Amino acid sequence: RRVAEEGKFTKQQVAYIPFSPPPVFWDYKCRKCLFWETPNGCRVVEGEISPRGWCAIWLPPEDYKAFSWPSELLKGDW
């Protein structure tokens, strides 16, 4: 609703960084967020977004699998 009324958030407003900070937030990458838009976008944050980025309004999609990052790391899909 906020986006429809006021436009997208700036990266500064959501504390966006182009990488996921270790160690607690490793799994919370932009490409795993409810708002992610392939290839480098976000439905609620303006500008180009890194798939490995992170921000303070990250939300999991419905099919999110918690703690999947160790297996992804072993497969090289990190």
C-alpha positions, 0 to 999 in steps of 0.5 A, a space after each residue: 500500500 505504501 508503495 502505491 501511495 508514495 512510491 518505492 523506498 530508497 535503499 537508505 530508508 531500508 538499510 540496503 547493502 549489496 551483500 548479506 551480512 554474516 553470520 546471522 543473516 546469511 540466508 536473508 538474501 534479496 533473491 530469497 525475498 517475497 519482494 524480489 524481481 528477477 534479474 536485479 529488482 525489488 517491488 518495494 525498493 528503488 534501483 538495481 538490487 543485488 541478488 545477494 543483497 540484504 535490507 531491513 524489510 526482507 520477508 520470506 516467500 511462501 515456499 521459503 525453507 529455513 536454514 537452507 544456506 548450508 546445503 546451498 553453500 556445499 552445492 556452490 549455489 551460494 
